Amino acid sequence: MNFCFFRAQYLPTVGGVERYTNSLAKELIKKGHNVTVATSSLAGLPCRETDCDGINIRRLPSVPFMSGRFPAVKPSKELNKFIKDFARNKPDFCVIQTRFYILSLFAAWLCKKYNVPAIVIEHGTAHLMRGGLTGFAGGVYEHIACKYIYSKCPDFYGVSESCCKWLGHFGVKTDNTLYNSVSPDVLNANAEKGIISLVGKLPTDADNKTKIVFSARFIAEKGVMQLLSAFERINCLYDNVVLIMAGDGPLWNEAKNRNCKNVIFTSRLPYDENLALIKLADIFCLPTFSEGFATTVLEAAALKTYIVTTPTGGTPRLILDETYGTLMPDMS
């Protein structure tokens, strides 16, 4: 069969939905299927390529609104070529990741127009934007976008029960849950590969300290600034604790310029090194406001690192008691 995934952001952009998409695509290829991922353009990367796993990638010209967080596909010759290719060689099945991106709306329209079966998989449990007039306007847009995509593609799934419940906020009835998942054996093998190169990037004085790791996009809903505020209070009580923050995003400069004591910023790490960092940590902390089923939390569990996070999305199903981790009150 020929599958087509639509995802507004995809690798090398790092995120849980990107990994979820990549993992599903690789598993389908292992089973003998053909997979194309249609995504937004990224500077310096070609419009078309086939990666080392055999995934065909089509990057459609886009405008990177909100510092790239909300890419909007735009009319172009490349987009017209993609539509013609889609119509000529119709996929057997399409998977649309998340409900509100412009690319997702385009995908729903395309599948409806050419009668291609498709599903929408939701990964969130809150509005993209929060508070104030901007948050209100964003919420109105999400309701309009969700109503449109639901009219074109009514088969919705969530990556956790919380996602399915959240979709009800938009009047969407879900068909079922398609849980996020990881392979412990694969993760541990990749983490071992990344340890040697990672160690050279960390200060040697961090070796004998308790290491708290945050690895995610530096965006408001991940609780970046709240974590730094909490860690400043920890610094007043203990001097043998270090916070290592890995990632990138709009809040990167603001977080780094805060100049918190005992905080190490590593920027975005290669995948193997990021897994190695989580495995070396004493605590993995993700004070997130909105998740479907956080991939990094699943990775931390598979790597046997103690987890401190919020009870958002699927985490209560993973962290059953303090043997596995600590669920903080909702940070919102």
Phi and psi in degrees as GROMACS dihedral restraints (atoms count N, CA, C in turn):
[ dihedral_restraints ]
;  ai    aj    ak    al  type     phi  dphi    fc
    3     4     5     6     1  -107.0    20    10
    4     5     6     7     1   120.7    20    10
    6     7     8     9     1  -110.2    20    10
    7     8     9    10     1   146.7    20    10
    9    10    11    12     1  -130.0    20    10
   10    11    12    13     1   123.2    20    10
   12    13    14    15     1  -100.9    20    10
   13    14    15    16     1   135.3    20    10
   15    16    17    18     1  -110.8    20    10
   16    17    18    19     1   120.8    20    10
   18    19    20    21     1  -144.3    20    10
   19    20    21    22     1   123.2    20    10
   21    22    23    24     1   -59.2    20    10
   22    23    24    25     1   -35.3    20    10
   24    25    26    27     1  -127.4    20    10
   25    26    27    28     1   141.9    20    10
   27    28    29    30     1  -146.4    20    10
   28    29    30    31     1   168.0    20    10
   30    31    32    33     1   -51.6    20    10
   31    32    33    34     1   141.1    20    10
   33    34    35    36     1   -81.7    20    10
   34    35    36    37     1     0.7    20    10
   36    37    38    39     1   -61.2    20    10
   37    38    39    40     1   127.1    20    10
   39    40    41    42     1   -98.1    20    10
   40    41    42    43     1   129.7    20    10
   42    43    44    45     1  -175.3    20    10
   43    44    45    46     1   166.3    20    10
   45    46    47    48     1   -63.5    20    10
   46    47    48    49     1   -40.7    20    10
   48    49    50    51     1   -69.0    20    10
   49    50    51    52     1   -34.9    20    10
   51    52    53    54     1   -63.3    20    10
   52    53    54    55     1   -42.4    20    10
   54    55    56    57     1   -67.9    20    10
   55    56    57    58     1   -40.0    20    10
   57    58    59    60     1   -58.6    20    10
   58    59    60    61     1   -47.9    20    10
   60    61    62    63     1   -61.8    20    10
   61    62    63    64     1   -46.1    20    10
   63    64    65    66     1   -62.7    20    10
   64    65    66    67     1   -41.4    20    10
   66    67    68    69     1   -65.2    20    10
   67    68    69    70     1   -44.5    20    10
   69    70    71    72     1   -61.9    20    10
   70    71    72    73     1   -43.0    20    10
   72    73    74    75     1   -61.6    20    10
   73    74    75    76     1   -43.9    20    10
   75    76    77    78     1   -65.7    20    10
   76    77    78    79     1   -38.7    20    10
   78    79    80    81     1   -65.5    20    10
   79    80    81    82     1   -38.1    20    10
   81    82    83    84     1   -66.2    20    10
   82    83    84    85     1   -39.4    20    10
   84    85    86    87     1   -65.3    20    10
   85    86    87    88     1   -38.9    20    10
   87    88    89    90     1   -59.8    20    10
   88    89    90    91     1   -30.4    20    10
   90    91    92    93     1   -88.4    20    10
   91    92    93    94     1     7.2    20    10
   93    94    95    96     1    94.7    20    10
   94    95    96    97     1     8.8    20    10
   96    97    98    99     1   -91.6    20    10
   97    98    99   100     1   162.7    20    10
   99   100   101   102     1  -100.7    20    10
  100   101   102   103     1   138.9    20    10
  102   103   104   105     1  -132.4    20    10
  103   104   105   106     1   132.9    20    10
  105   106   107   108     1  -119.9    20    10
  106   107   108   109     1   136.7    20    10
  108   109   110   111     1  -111.4    20    10
  109   110   111   112     1   118.5    20    10
  111   112   113   114     1   -97.9    20    10
  112   113   114   115     1   123.9    20    10
  114   115   116   117     1  -145.1    20    10
  115   116   117   118     1  -175.2    20    10
  117   118   119   120     1   -85.4    20    10
  118   119   120   121     1   155.1    20    10
  120   121   122   123     1   -69.1    20    10
  121   122   123   124     1   151.0    20    10
  123   124   125   126     1  -131.7    20    10
  124   125   126   127     1   139.1    20    10
  126   127   128   129     1   -57.6    20    10
  127   128   129   130     1   131.6    20    10
  129   130   131   132     1    86.4    20    10
  130   131   132   133     1    -3.7    20    10
  132   133   134   135     1  -111.7    20    10
  133   134   135   136     1   145.6    20    10
  135   136   137   138     1   -69.8    20    10
  136   137   138   139     1   159.7    20    10
  138   139   140   141     1   -68.6    20    10
  139   140   141   142     1   -30.8    20    10
  141   142   143   144     1  -136.9    20    10
  142   143   144   145     1   136.3    20    10
  144   145   146   147     1  -162.8    20    10
  145   146   147   148     1   163.2    20    10
  147   148   149   150     1  -118.3    20    10
  148   149   150   151     1   122.7    20    10
  150   151   152   153     1   -81.2    20    10
  151   152   153   154     1  -177.9    20    10
  153   154   155   156     1   -67.0    20    10
  154   155   156   157     1   -18.0    20    10
  156   157   158   159     1   -92.2    20    10
  157   158   159   160     1    -2.1    20    10
  159   160   161   162     1    89.7    20    10
  160   161   162   163     1    11.4    20    10
  162   163   164   165     1   -84.2    20    10
  163   164   165   166     1   125.9    20    10
  165   166   167   168     1   -81.9    20    10
  166   167   168   169     1   127.3    20    10
  168   169   170   171     1  -116.2    20    10
  169   170   171   172     1   127.2    20    10
  171   172   173   174     1  -116.4    20    10
  172   173   174   175     1   115.1    20    10
  174   175   176   177     1  -101.8    20    10
  175   176   177   178     1   116.0    20    10
  177   178   179   180     1   -94.6    20    10
  178   179   180   181     1   135.9    20    10
  180   181   182   183     1   -51.3    20    10
  181   182   183   184     1   130.7    20    10
  183   184   185   186     1  -143.5    20    10
  184   185   186   187     1   159.6    20    10
  186   187   188   189     1  -102.0    20    10
  187   188   189   190     1   122.2    20    10
  189   190   191   192     1   -83.2    20    10
  190   191   192   193     1    72.4    20    10
  192   193   194   195     1   -65.4    20    10
  193   194   195   196     1   157.6    20    10
  195   196   197   198     1    54.4    20    10
  196   197   198   199     1    47.4    20    10
  198   199   200   201     1    57.6    20    10
  199   200   201   202     1    33.6    20    10
  201   202   203   204     1    91.2    20    10
  202   203   204   205     1    -7.1    20    10
  204   205   206   207     1   -71.5    20    10
  205   206   207   208     1   -28.1    20    10
  207   208   209   210     1  -128.7    20    10
  208   209   210   211     1    73.8    20    10
  210   211   212   213     1   -70.0    20    10
  211   212   213   214     1   137.5    20    10
  213   214   215   216     1  -118.3    20    10
  214   215   216   217     1   116.1    20    10
  216   217   218   219     1   -61.1    20    10
  217   218   219   220     1   140.7    20    10
  219   220   221   222     1  -124.6    20    10
  220   221   222   223     1   152.5    20    10
  222   223   224   225     1   -58.3    20    10
  223   224   225   226     1   136.8    20    10
  225   226   227   228     1  -168.8    20    10
  226   227   228   229     1   169.9    20    10
  228   229   230   231     1   -63.9    20    10
  229   230   231   232     1   -39.2    20    10
  231   232   233   234     1   -64.7    20    10
  232   233   234   235     1   -38.3    20    10
  234   235   236   237     1   -65.8    20    10
  235   236   237   238     1   -41.4    20    10
  237   238   239   240     1   -62.7    20    10
  238   239   240   241     1   -39.4    20    10
  240   241   242   243     1   -62.2    20    10
  241   242   243   244     1   -41.9    20    10
  243   244   245   246     1   -62.8    20    10
  244   245   246   247     1   -43.5    20    10
  246   247   248   249     1   -62.0    20    10
  247   248   249   250     1   -42.6    20    10
  249   250   251   252     1   -64.9    20    10
  250   251   252   253     1   -41.7    20    10
  252   253   254   255     1   -63.5    20    10
  253   254   255   256     1   -40.7    20    10
  255   256   257   258     1   -62.8    20    10
  256   257   258   259     1   -43.3    20    10
  258   259   260   261     1   -69.4    20    10
  259   260   261   262     1   -36.0    20    10
  261   262   263   264     1   -76.4    20    10
  262   263   264   265     1   -41.1    20    10
  264   265   266   267     1  -121.0    20    10
  265   266   267   268     1    68.2    20    10
  267   268   269   270     1   -58.8    20    10
  268   269   270   271     1   130.7    20    10
  270   271   272   273     1   -64.1    20    10
  271   272   273   274     1   158.4    20    10
  273   274   275   276     1   -78.2    20    10
  274   275   276   277     1   -26.8    20    10
  276   277   278   279     1  -159.3    20    10
  277   278   279   280     1   143.2    20    10
  279   280   281   282     1  -123.1    20    10
  280   281   282   283     1   147.2    20    10
  282   283   284   285     1  -123.8    20    10
  283   284   285   286     1   119.7    20    10
  285   286   287   288     1  -104.8    20    10
  286   287   288   289     1   119.4    20    10
  288   289   290   291     1   -93.7    20    10
  289   290   291   292     1   116.6    20    10
  291   292   293   294     1    72.1    20    10
  292   293   294   295     1   154.0    20    10
  294   295   296   297     1   -94.8    20    10
  295   296   297   298     1   -18.8    20    10
  297   298   299   300     1  -114.5    20    10
  298   299   300   301     1    -7.6    20    10
  300   301   302   303     1   -68.7    20    10
  301   302   303   304     1   151.4    20    10
  303   304   305   306     1   -58.7    20    10
  304   305   306   307     1   -39.2    20    10
  306   307   308   309     1   -63.3    20    10
  307   308   309   310     1   -35.5    20    10
  309   310   311   312     1   -66.8    20    10
  310   311   312   313     1   -40.9    20    10
  312   313   314   315     1   -65.2    20    10
  313   314   315   316     1   -41.9    20    10
  315   316   317   318     1   -60.7    20    10
  316   317   318   319     1   -43.0    20    10
  318   319   320   321     1   -63.4    20    10
  319   320   321   322     1   -42.5    20    10
  321   322   323   324     1   -62.6    20    10
  322   323   324   325     1   -42.4    20    10
  324   325   326   327     1   -62.0    20    10
  325   326   327   328     1   -43.5    20    10
  327   328   329   330     1   -64.4    20    10
  328   329   330   331     1   -45.4    20    10
  330   331   332   333     1   -65.0    20    10
  331   332   333   334     1   -39.6    20    10
  333   334   335   336     1   -66.0    20    10
  334   335   336   337     1   -43.8    20    10
  336   337   338   339     1   -61.5    20    10
  337   338   339   340     1   -41.1    20    10
  339   340   341   342     1  -104.6    20    10
  340   341   342   343     1    13.6    20    10
  342   343   344   345     1    56.0    20    10
  343   344   345   346     1    46.9    20    10
  345   346   347   348     1  -102.1    20    10
  346   347   348   349     1   125.1    20    10
  348   349   350   351     1   -62.2    20    10
  349   350   351   352     1   140.8    20    10
  351   352   353   354     1  -152.8    20    10
  352   353   354   355     1   157.3    20    10
  354   355   356   357     1  -128.6    20    10
  355   356   357   358     1   156.8    20    10
  357   358   359   360     1  -111.5    20    10
  358   359   360   361     1   130.5    20    10
  360   361   362   363     1  -111.5    20    10
  361   362   363   364     1   121.2    20    10
  363   364   365   366     1   -95.4    20    10
  364   365   366   367     1   140.6    20    10
  366   367   368   369     1  -122.2    20    10
  367   368   369   370     1     5.8    20    10
  369   370   371   372     1  -119.6    20    10
  370   371   372   373     1   167.2    20    10
  372   373   374   375     1  -136.2    20    10
  373   374   375   376     1    18.5    20    10
  375   376   377   378     1  -160.7    20    10
  376   377   378   379     1   166.3    20    10
  378   379   380   381     1   -66.7    20    10
  379   380   381   382     1   151.1    20    10
  381   382   383   384     1   -62.9    20    10
  382   383   384   385     1   -40.4    20    10
  384   385   386   387     1  -116.2    20    10
  385   386   387   388     1   145.6    20    10
  387   388   389   390     1  -130.7    20    10
  388   389   390   391     1   136.5    20    10
  390   391   392   393     1    80.1    20    10
  391   392   393   394     1   147.6    20    10
  393   394   395   396     1    69.9    20    10
  394   395   396   397     1  -171.5    20    10
  396   397   398   399     1   -65.3    20    10
  397   398   399   400     1   -37.8    20    10
  399   400   401   402     1   -63.0    20    10
  400   401   402   403     1   -43.8    20    10
  402   403   404   405     1   -64.0    20    10
  403   404   405   406     1   -39.7    20    10
  405   406   407   408     1   -62.8    20    10
  406   407   408   409     1   -47.1    20    10
  408   409   410   411     1   -62.8    20    10
  409   410   411   412     1   -40.8    20    10
  411   412   413   414     1   -62.7    20    10
  412   413   414   415     1   -39.6    20    10
  414   415   416   417     1   -64.8    20    10
  415   416   417   418     1   -40.4    20    10
  417   418   419   420     1   -61.8    20    10
  418   419   420   421     1   -44.7    20    10
  420   421   422   423     1   -59.4    20    10
  421   422   423   424     1   -45.3    20    10
  423   424   425   426     1   -60.4    20    10
  424   425   426   427     1   -39.5    20    10
  426   427   428   429     1   -65.7    20    10
  427   428   429   430     1   -42.2    20    10
  429   430   431   432     1   -65.2    20    10
  430   431   432   433     1   -45.3    20    10
  432   433   434   435     1   -63.0    20    10
  433   434   435   436     1   -42.3    20    10
  435   436   437   438     1   -66.6    20    10
  436   437   438   439     1   -39.2    20    10
  438   439   440   441     1   -62.4    20    10
  439   440   441   442     1   -39.7    20    10
  441   442   443   444     1   -66.3    20    10
  442   443   444   445     1   -50.9    20    10
  444   445   446   447     1   -66.2    20    10
  445   446   447   448     1   -33.4    20    10
  447   448   449   450     1   -66.8    20    10
  448   449   450   451     1   -32.0    20    10
  450   451   452   453     1   -71.4    20    10
  451   452   453   454     1   -27.6    20    10
  453   454   455   456     1   -92.7    20    10
  454   455   456   457     1   -33.3    20    10
  456   457   458   459     1  -141.0    20    10
  457   458   459   460     1    90.9    20    10
  459   460   461   462     1   -80.4    20    10
  460   461   462   463     1    -2.4    20    10
  462   463   464   465     1   -90.3    20    10
  463   464   465   466     1    96.7    20    10
  465   466   467   468     1  -108.4    20    10
  466   467   468   469     1   144.7    20    10
  468   469   470   471     1  -134.1    20    10
  469   470   471   472     1   156.4    20    10
  471   472   473   474     1  -119.9    20    10
  472   473   474   475     1   157.1    20    10
  474   475   476   477     1   -86.1    20    10
  475   476   477   478     1     0.5    20    10
  477   478   479   480     1  -159.1    20    10
  478   479   480   481     1   166.2    20    10
  480   481   482   483     1   -61.7    20    10
  481   482   483   484     1   -32.9    20    10
  483   484   485   486     1   -64.2    20    10
  484   485   486   487     1   -37.2    20    10
  486   487   488   489     1   -62.3    20    10
  487   488   489   490     1   -44.5    20    10
  489   490   491   492     1   -62.6    20    10
  490   491   492   493     1   -40.7    20    10
  492   493   494   495     1   -64.3    20    10
  493   494   495   496     1   -41.5    20    10
  495   496   497   498     1   -63.5    20    10
  496   497   498   499     1   -37.7    20    10
  498   499   500   501     1   -62.6    20    10
  499   500   501   502     1   -28.6    20    10
  501   502   503   504     1   -61.3    20    10
  502   503   504   505     1   -25.9    20    10
  504   505   506   507     1   -59.6    20    10
  505   506   507   508     1   -27.3    20    10
  507   508   509   510     1  -100.1    20    10
  508   509   510   511     1     7.0    20    10
  510   511   512   513     1    79.0    20    10
  511   512   513   514     1    19.5    20    10
  513   514   515   516     1   -96.6    20    10
  514   515   516   517     1   129.1    20    10
  516   517   518   519     1   -98.6    20    10
  517   518   519   520     1   122.0    20    10
  519   520   521   522     1   -88.0    20    10
  520   521   522   523     1   153.5    20    10
  522   523   524   525     1   -84.3    20    10
  523   524   525   526     1   -35.1    20    10
  525   526   527   528     1  -178.6    20    10
  526   527   528   529     1  -172.8    20    10
  528   529   530   531     1  -112.9    20    10
  529   530   531   532     1   131.3    20    10
  531   532   533   534     1  -113.5    20    10
  532   533   534   535     1    90.9    20    10
  534   535   536   537     1   -62.7    20    10
  535   536   537   538     1   146.1    20    10
  537   538   539   540     1   -70.7    20    10
  538   539   540   541     1   151.3    20    10
  540   541   542   543     1  -156.7    20    10
  541   542   543   544     1   161.3    20    10
  543   544   545   546     1  -139.5    20    10
  544   545   546   547     1   164.8    20    10
  546   547   548   549     1  -106.4    20    10
  547   548   549   550     1   111.4    20    10
  549   550   551   552     1   -56.5    20    10
  550   551   552   553     1   -40.7    20    10
  552   553   554   555     1   -63.9    20    10
  553   554   555   556     1   -44.8    20    10
  555   556   557   558     1   -65.4    20    10
  556   557   558   559     1   -43.4    20    10
  558   559   560   561     1   -62.8    20    10
  559   560   561   562     1   -45.3    20    10
  561   562   563   564     1   -64.9    20    10
  562   563   564   565     1   -38.4    20    10
  564   565   566   567     1   -63.6    20    10
  565   566   567   568     1   -43.4    20    10
  567   568   569   570     1   -67.5    20    10
  568   569   570   571     1   -37.4    20    10
  570   571   572   573     1   -62.7    20    10
  571   572   573   574     1   -40.4    20    10
  573   574   575   576     1   -62.4    20    10
  574   575   576   577     1   -36.5    20    10
  576   577   578   579     1   -64.9    20    10
  577   578   579   580     1   -33.9    20    10
  579   580   581   582     1   -87.7    20    10
  580   581   582   583     1   -10.9    20    10
  582   583   584   585     1   -63.1    20    10
  583   584   585   586     1   -45.6    20    10
  585   586   587   588     1   -60.3    20    10
  586   587   588   589     1   -49.0    20    10
  588   589   590   591     1   -71.5    20    10
  589   590   591   592     1   -29.5    20    10
  591   592   593   594     1   -68.9    20    10
  592   593   594   595     1   -44.2    20    10
  594   595   596   597     1   -54.9    20    10
  595   596   597   598     1   -36.4    20    10
  597   598   599   600     1   -68.4    20    10
  598   599   600   601     1   -14.5    20    10
  600   601   602   603     1   -95.1    20    10
  601   602   603   604     1    -7.9    20    10
  603   604   605   606     1  -105.6    20    10
  604   605   606   607     1   142.3    20    10
  606   607   608   609     1   -61.1    20    10
  607   608   609   610     1   141.8    20    10
  609   610   611   612     1   -65.6    20    10
  610   611   612   613     1   -26.5    20    10
  612   613   614   615     1   -73.0    20    10
  613   614   615   616     1    -5.4    20    10
  615   616   617   618     1   -82.2    20    10
  616   617   618   619     1   -15.1    20    10
  618   619   620   621     1   -58.8    20    10
  619   620   621   622     1   -41.3    20    10
  621   622   623   624     1   -97.6    20    10
  622   623   624   625     1    15.1    20    10
  624   625   626   627     1  -111.2    20    10
  625   626   627   628     1   157.0    20    10
  627   628   629   630     1   -69.1    20    10
  628   629   630   631     1   124.0    20    10
  630   631   632   633     1  -104.0    20    10
  631   632   633   634     1   118.5    20    10
  633   634   635   636     1  -102.1    20    10
  634   635   636   637     1   130.3    20    10
  636   637   638   639     1  -118.2    20    10
  637   638   639   640     1   132.9    20    10
  639   640   641   642     1  -117.6    20    10
  640   641   642   643     1   124.1    20    10
  642   643   644   645     1  -135.0    20    10
  643   644   645   646     1   104.6    20    10
  645   646   647   648     1  -172.7    20    10
  646   647   648   649     1   176.5    20    10
  648   649   650   651     1   -67.9    20    10
  649   650   651   652     1   139.5    20    10
  651   652   653   654     1   -82.9    20    10
  652   653   654   655     1    78.3    20    10
  654   655   656   657     1  -131.4    20    10
  655   656   657   658     1   158.8    20    10
  657   658   659   660     1   -57.3    20    10
  658   659   660   661     1   -41.6    20    10
  660   661   662   663     1   -71.7    20    10
  661   662   663   664     1    -8.0    20    10
  663   664   665   666     1   -86.0    20    10
  664   665   666   667     1    -3.1    20    10
  666   667   668   669     1    74.8    20    10
  667   668   669   670     1    29.1    20    10
  669   670   671   672     1   -58.0    20    10
  670   671   672   673     1   -54.6    20    10
  672   673   674   675     1   -70.5    20    10
  673   674   675   676     1   -32.8    20    10
  675   676   677   678     1   -64.1    20    10
  676   677   678   679     1   -38.3    20    10
  678   679   680   681     1   -64.4    20    10
  679   680   681   682     1   -43.2    20    10
  681   682   683   684     1   -63.8    20    10
  682   683   684   685     1   -38.9    20    10
  684   685   686   687     1   -63.1    20    10
  685   686   687   688     1   -42.7    20    10
  687   688   689   690     1   -65.1    20    10
  688   689   690   691     1   -39.9    20    10
  690   691   692   693     1   -68.9    20    10
  691   692   693   694     1   -31.1    20    10
  693   694   695   696     1   -61.0    20    10
  694   695   696   697     1   -36.5    20    10
  696   697   698   699     1   -70.2    20    10
  697   698   699   700     1   -36.1    20    10
  699   700   701   702     1   -62.9    20    10
  700   701   702   703     1   -39.1    20    10
  702   703   704   705     1   -61.2    20    10
  703   704   705   706     1   -27.6    20    10
  705   706   707   708     1   -71.5    20    10
  706   707   708   709     1   -21.0    20    10
  708   709   710   711     1  -105.5    20    10
  709   710   711   712     1   -32.7    20    10
  711   712   713   714     1  -133.3    20    10
  712   713   714   715     1   146.4    20    10
  714   715   716   717     1  -116.3    20    10
  715   716   717   718     1     3.6    20    10
  717   718   719   720     1  -109.0    20    10
  718   719   720   721     1    26.0    20    10
  720   721   722   723     1  -122.9    20    10
  721   722   723   724     1   136.1    20    10
  723   724   725   726     1  -126.0    20    10
  724   725   726   727     1   140.2    20    10
  726   727   728   729     1  -107.7    20    10
  727   728   729   730     1   121.7    20    10
  729   730   731   732     1  -108.1    20    10
  730   731   732   733     1   120.9    20    10
  732   733   734   735     1  -114.6    20    10
  733   734   735   736     1   118.3    20    10
  735   736   737   738     1  -118.1    20    10
  736   737   738   739     1   135.0    20    10
  738   739   740   741     1   148.6    20    10
  739   740   741   742     1  -166.3    20    10
  741   742   743   744     1  -154.9    20    10
  742   743   744   745     1   175.1    20    10
  744   745   746   747     1   141.8    20    10
  745   746   747   748     1   179.9    20    10
  747   748   749   750     1   -59.1    20    10
  748   749   750   751     1   -29.4    20    10
  750   751   752   753     1   -94.4    20    10
  751   752   753   754     1     8.0    20    10
  753   754   755   756     1   -58.1    20    10
  754   755   756   757     1   -53.7    20    10
  756   757   758   759     1   -64.1    20    10
  757   758   759   760     1   -41.7    20    10
  759   760   761   762     1   -61.5    20    10
  760   761   762   763     1   -41.8    20    10
  762   763   764   765     1   -66.5    20    10
  763   764   765   766     1   -45.2    20    10
  765   766   767   768     1   -68.4    20    10
  766   767   768   769     1   -38.1    20    10
  768   769   770   771     1   -70.7    20    10
  769   770   771   772     1    -7.4    20    10
  771   772   773   774     1   -71.2    20    10
  772   773   774   775     1   -20.6    20    10
  774   775   776   777     1    55.0    20    10
  775   776   777   778     1    47.5    20    10
  777   778   779   780     1   -72.5    20    10
  778   779   780   781     1   139.0    20    10
  780   781   782   783     1   -66.5    20    10
  781   782   783   784     1   141.2    20    10
  783   784   785   786     1    63.3    20    10
  784   785   786   787     1    27.9    20    10
  786   787   788   789     1  -113.0    20    10
  787   788   789   790     1   128.6    20    10
  789   790   791   792     1  -112.3    20    10
  790   791   792   793     1   127.1    20    10
  792   793   794   795     1  -105.9    20    10
  793   794   795   796     1   127.0    20    10
  795   796   797   798     1  -111.4    20    10
  796   797   798   799     1     0.3    20    10
  798   799   800   801     1    61.5    20    10
  799   800   801   802     1  -168.4    20    10
  801   802   803   804     1   -77.9    20    10
  802   803   804   805     1   130.1    20    10
  804   805   806   807     1  -100.4    20    10
  805   806   807   808     1   152.4    20    10
  807   808   809   810     1   -57.0    20    10
  808   809   810   811     1   154.8    20    10
  810   811   812   813     1   -54.9    20    10
  811   812   813   814     1   -48.3    20    10
  813   814   815   816     1   -62.2    20    10
  814   815   816   817     1   -40.4    20    10
  816   817   818   819     1   -69.2    20    10
  817   818   819   820     1   -35.1    20    10
  819   820   821   822     1   -64.7    20    10
  820   821   822   823     1   -41.2    20    10
  822   823   824   825     1   -65.0    20    10
  823   824   825   826     1   -39.1    20    10
  825   826   827   828     1   -62.6    20    10
  826   827   828   829     1   -40.3    20    10
  828   829   830   831     1   -62.1    20    10
  829   830   831   832     1   -44.0    20    10
  831   832   833   834     1   -64.3    20    10
  832   833   834   835     1   -38.6    20    10
  834   835   836   837     1   -68.6    20    10
  835   836   837   838     1   -34.8    20    10
  837   838   839   840     1   -76.9    20    10
  838   839   840   841     1   -15.9    20    10
  840   841   842   843     1   -70.9    20    10
  841   842   843   844     1   151.1    20    10
  843   844   845   846     1   -84.1    20    10
  844   845   846   847     1   -33.9    20    10
  846   847   848   849     1  -139.8    20    10
  847   848   849   850     1   133.2    20    10
  849   850   851   852     1  -103.5    20    10
  850   851   852   853     1   124.1    20    10
  852   853   854   855     1  -120.5    20    10
  853   854   855   856     1   126.0    20    10
  855   856   857   858     1  -135.4    20    10
  856   857   858   859     1    91.2    20    10
  858   859   860   861     1   -83.4    20    10
  859   860   861   862     1    57.9    20    10
  861   862   863   864     1   -78.3    20    10
  862   863   864   865     1   151.6    20    10
  864   865   866   867     1   -94.5    20    10
  865   866   867   868     1   -28.1    20    10
  867   868   869   870     1  -144.9    20    10
  868   869   870   871     1   118.9    20    10
  870   871   872   873     1  -146.8    20    10
  871   872   873   874     1   151.3    20    10
  873   874   875   876     1   -85.1    20    10
  874   875   876   877     1   -63.6    20    10
  876   877   878   879     1  -157.2    20    10
  877   878   879   880     1    94.8    20    10
  879   880   881   882     1   -57.1    20    10
  880   881   882   883     1   123.0    20    10
  882   883   884   885     1   -63.1    20    10
  883   884   885   886     1   -40.4    20    10
  885   886   887   888     1   -65.4    20    10
  886   887   888   889     1   -32.3    20    10
  888   889   890   891     1   -68.0    20    10
  889   890   891   892     1   -41.0    20    10
  891   892   893   894     1   -62.2    20    10
  892   893   894   895     1   -41.4    20    10
  894   895   896   897     1   -64.0    20    10
  895   896   897   898     1   -42.9    20    10
  897   898   899   900     1   -61.5    20    10
  898   899   900   901     1   -41.2    20    10
  900   901   902   903     1   -63.4    20    10
  901   902   903   904     1   -43.4    20    10
  903   904   905   906     1   -65.8    20    10
  904   905   906   907     1   -29.9    20    10
  906   907   908   909     1   -90.9    20    10
  907   908   909   910     1     5.0    20    10
  909   910   911   912     1    62.7    20    10
  910   911   912   913     1    39.0    20    10
  912   913   914   915     1  -101.9    20    10
  913   914   915   916     1   135.6    20    10
  915   916   917   918     1   -64.7    20    10
  916   917   918   919     1   140.0    20    10
  918   919   920   921     1  -116.1    20    10
  919   920   921   922     1   135.2    20    10
  921   922   923   924     1  -123.6    20    10
  922   923   924   925     1   116.9    20    10
  924   925   926   927     1  -152.9    20    10
  925   926   927   928     1  -172.8    20    10
  927   928   929   930     1  -103.6    20    10
  928   929   930   931     1   159.0    20    10
  930   931   932   933     1   -81.3    20    10
  931   932   933   934     1    54.5    20    10
  933   934   935   936     1  -104.0    20    10
  934   935   936   937     1   149.0    20    10
  936   937   938   939     1    60.8    20    10
  937   938   939   940     1  -132.8    20    10
  939   940   941   942     1   -90.4    20    10
  940   941   942   943     1     3.3    20    10
  942   943   944   945     1   -61.3    20    10
  943   944   945   946     1   -35.0    20    10
  945   946   947   948     1   -62.2    20    10
  946   947   948   949     1   -25.0    20    10
  948   949   950   951     1   -75.2    20    10
  949   950   951   952     1   -24.7    20    10
  951   952   953   954     1   -90.9    20    10
  952   953   954   955     1   -42.6    20    10
  954   955   956   957     1  -101.1    20    10
  955   956   957   958     1    90.4    20    10
  957   958   959   960     1   -79.1    20    10
  958   959   960   961     1   -31.1    20    10
  960   961   962   963     1  -159.0    20    10
  961   962   963   964     1  -174.6    20    10
  963   964   965   966     1   -71.5    20    10
  964   965   966   967     1    -4.1    20    10
  966   967   968   969     1   -65.1    20    10
  967   968   969   970     1   -33.7    20    10
  969   970   971   972     1   -99.3    20    10
  970   971   972   973     1   -25.6    20    10
  972   973   974   975     1   165.4    20    10
  973   974   975   976     1  -173.8    20    10
  975   976   977   978     1  -123.2    20    10
  976   977   978   979     1   129.5    20    10
  978   979   980   981     1   -98.9    20    10
  979   980   981   982     1   113.7    20    10
  981   982   983   984     1   -79.5    20    10
  982   983   984   985     1   161.4    20    10
  984   985   986   987     1   -58.6    20    10
  985   986   987   988     1   152.4    20    10
  987   988   989   990     1   -54.1    20    10
  988   989   990   991     1   125.5    20    10
  990   991   992   993     1   -75.9    20    10
  991   992   993   994     1   -10.6    20    10
